[in-house]
């Protein structure tokens, strides 16, 4: 009897699962990101940002007389899980466009499939250079790794006077590697000296590397990594008494929540600043804080912008057809973005400014703003 | 040379943690011939306990009390695990107990994920971390504390095992369970005691691990647990002194590899070492060669 009951409930579950398929009254946008696990803060921010945008757009009447529906699946930050999520979004939910993946590695894994399926992708946060290459249907709302990495190098040299840097990066992560490489290329171009220190994704103990860095007497450490690693590394640097400035990339966003004291005075490149006085930025920060009870990080802002930009493109195209939508995205000029106006170059990369933030007493302060230039 | 000594201190820090965890493996193996793969998870729970005692109470407990309470609860957890999962299998083939241990390890990981969630807890520093200068070396206070307390507890353990009655009983049970029963030793209690001590020391290792690396998450015990297991085999599984030596050696080898070769090679070298030891001296550095009866 028990067995029968179990079987029936399994059967029932599978029926309900398949029953929630698509209908044609909504515009369905898929989101893929790490919603659980050690990187969940990024995925949840993207999901929240996207949902906030959808809610606002729906309240204002939607697009093409339809409501926006955001369908978010967990990638756990893992490429295989990301591909599974993509397949589910494509086959089961029949999405019109994808806002994601959140990580470069996951987006790259999904990209090849999406190119074949001709699904329009606007990733809010995948910064790896190759994400938009050879893929007419792939766009992004953030700037690329190489742009960010070289900007960090220019900032380090011009503003902080760094001539001898330690570059500490995660060799298992495409994002971390990409930024480090661009930073080192820029230092090469300027004939400055640097030393690379690599660590692995599984490492917890960084004391050996940090002791070597301390011994090397560098002016600054460039550390392009995500908050979980950055926090652990800065904590250990602090206990070892390593007393040089650290510079990071947008993966540092949110460092002030748990690591304000060890990150104090350090710099990182970011997409926007919460403390920006512009009206649309402040509206976004207020609405987001009201909705979720925490202030938005850059990923939430990018996802919010990505949904708005995608909807603008759908409006321009006046159609949900993939080809029309891709054409509209290529020609898009979206001015009201929180992270700076979005227009795409021929690869699908945005042309936008970069903000250097300093962590001071647990608050983001805009230290410098580097305007976009044609490369 | 200065750099070398600094790296050596880093190695001792990591090694202390491995040694503490390795003792749990070796004690349990010594007494019931079981590789307790759930030991890394006890270490993880110890860290969570410390987090809860340190930050979720309405008043601030002193650091030493946080440690003692966490060790106590980890000891209870260890006893509970033994009573629930291993006791019934004492007469069963070794492989059954081993599989149960692996199952227990996975169970505890996912239990922690259910209770605490997958998002890491950030361990704020419980002690002053500013470095102190000793003979021109800046040494982290946390490192001093880790090394100092580890050695203190190891000495305490040695005194317990070699100088007290229950310690003597423990050694007796590990030598011959049946004969120990005939001598009037309550074997069940001694086994529980072994799990309790091993788990408490494992929890201490977990607390230092979390404090040094600042994060607590459900799978944090997996890799250090494996490394500590290697340390126990390296030193001679079943031998407490061997586990300590093994722990420190693995810690130092790891740090030196990271410092002078590349962090890429750490796991290759450590796990390769395990294979080499098993090939040439299966009983480890301090292990005795016992002939198995066929």
Contacts between the chains, C-beta under 8 A, distances in Angstrom:
chain1	res1	chain2	res2	distance
A	36	B	118	4.8
A	36	B	119	7.8
A	37	B	118	4.8
A	37	B	119	7.6
A	38	B	118	7.1
A	38	B	119	7.1
A	38	B	120	5.4
A	38	B	215	7.9
A	38	B	217	6.1
A	40	B	118	6.6
A	40	B	119	5.4
A	41	B	119	7.3
A	171	B	264	7.1
A	198	B	262	7.1
A	198	B	263	6.6
A	198	B	264	7.3
A	199	B	263	5.2
A	200	B	263	5.6
A	200	B	264	6.8
A	200	B	266	7.9
A	202	B	223	6.3
A	202	B	267	7.5
A	203	B	263	6.0
A	203	B	266	7.9
A	204	B	209	7.5
A	204	B	213	4.4
A	204	B	220	7.8
A	204	B	223	7.4
A	204	B	224	7.6
A	205	B	10	7.8
A	205	B	14	5.5
A	205	B	212	7.5
A	205	B	213	6.7
A	205	B	254	7.4
A	205	B	255	7.4
A	205	B	258	7.6
A	207	B	10	4.1
A	207	B	13	6.8
A	207	B	14	7.5
A	207	B	212	7.9
A	207	B	255	7.0
A	208	B	7	6.0
A	208	B	10	5.6
A	208	B	11	7.9
A	208	B	255	4.7
A	208	B	256	7.7
A	208	B	258	3.7
A	208	B	259	4.2
A	208	B	263	7.6
A	209	B	258	6.3
A	209	B	259	7.6
A	209	B	263	7.0
A	211	B	3	7.0
A	211	B	6	5.0
A	211	B	7	5.7
A	211	B	10	5.9
A	211	B	259	6.8
A	212	B	3	7.2
A	212	B	7	8.0
A	212	B	259	5.8
A	215	B	2	7.7
A	215	B	3	4.7
A	215	B	6	7.4
A	228	B	120	6.4
A	228	B	215	6.7
A	231	B	122	6.7
A	231	B	214	5.9
A	231	B	215	7.2
A	232	B	213	5.2
A	232	B	214	5.0
A	232	B	215	6.0
A	235	B	125	7.8
A	235	B	213	7.5
A	235	B	214	4.1
A	236	B	212	7.0
A	236	B	213	7.2
A	236	B	214	7.7
A	238	B	129	6.3
A	239	B	129	4.6
A	239	B	131	7.1
A	239	B	140	4.0
A	239	B	141	7.7
A	239	B	142	5.2
A	239	B	143	7.3
A	239	B	212	7.5
A	240	B	131	6.9
A	240	B	138	7.4
A	240	B	140	5.9
A	241	B	130	7.5
A	241	B	131	3.9
A	241	B	138	4.5
A	241	B	140	7.3
A	258	B	122	3.9
A	259	B	122	7.3
A	259	B	214	7.9
